[in-house]
């Protein structure tokens, strides 16, 4: 997304979900900064290392606005009880 669109989106006040879908494959260019740094209270940032390691590893992460953490943890607990926290 162009810089002016990123700035406008971050300032919109809406919740944005940023998927860093190719973050692990940036060898030929400078990485673009995450929108989450522009509006940490309005951007939920997600990423994964499944393309590099293997899909079976199921390694992914979320960087959430503080007011969403408890709700997402509760939803994860209900939806995916079989996944170990340290596995």
C-alpha positions in Angstrom: 0.0 0.0 0.0 1.3 3.4 -0.9 2.6 5.6 2.0 -0.2 8.1 1.8 -2.8 5.4 1.9 -1.1 3.7 4.8 -1.0 6.9 6.8 -4.7 7.7 6.0 -5.8 4.2 6.9 -3.9 4.3 10.2 -5.5 7.6 11.1 -9.0 6.4 10.2 -9.9 5.2 13.7 -11.0 1.8 12.4 -9.6 -1.5 13.4 -7.2 -2.6 10.7 -5.8 -6.2 10.2 -2.3 -6.3 8.7 -1.2 -9.6 7.4 2.5 -9.8 6.8 2.1 -12.6 4.3 5.5 -12.4 2.6 7.6 -11.0 5.5 9.9 -14.1 5.5 10.8 -13.8 1.8 12.2 -10.3 1.5 15.7 -10.8 0.2 15.7 -8.4 -2.8 14.4 -5.2 -1.2 14.1 -3.2 1.9 11.2 -4.3 4.1 8.3 -2.0 4.3 7.6 -0.9 7.9 4.5 -2.3 9.5 1.4 -0.1 9.7 1.1 -1.4 13.3 3.9 1.0 14.3 1.8 3.9 13.0 -1.3 3.1 15.0 -0.6 0.4 17.6 -4.0 0.8 19.2 -5.9 0.4 15.9 -3.9 -2.2 13.9 -3.8 -6.0 14.6 -0.6 -7.4 13.0 -0.4 -11.1 12.0 2.5 -13.1 10.7 3.7 -16.7 10.2 6.8 -18.6 9.5 5.0 -21.6 7.9 6.3 -20.9 4.5 9.9 -21.2 5.7 9.7 -23.8 8.3 6.8 -26.0 7.2 3.0 -25.7 7.5 2.9 -28.5 10.0 4.9 -26.4 12.5 1.9 -24.0 12.8 4.0 -21.1 14.0 2.1 -17.8 13.8 1.6 -14.7 15.8 -0.6 -11.7 16.4 0.4 -8.3 17.8 -2.9 -6.9 19.0 -4.2 -3.6 20.4 -4.3 -4.0 24.2 -8.1 -3.8 24.3 -8.4 -6.9 22.1 -5.9 -9.2 23.9 -8.3 -10.7 26.4 -11.1 -11.4 23.9 -8.7 -13.0 21.4 -7.1 -15.2 24.1 -10.6 -16.3 25.2 -11.7 -17.1 21.6 -8.4 -19.1 21.0 -9.0 -21.0 24.2 -12.5 -22.0 23.0 -11.7 -22.7 19.4 -8.5 -24.6 19.7 -8.1 -26.5 22.9 -5.9 -29.2 21.3 -2.9 -27.0 20.5 -0.2 -27.0 23.3 1.1 -23.6 24.3 4.8 -24.6 24.1 4.6 -27.2 21.3 
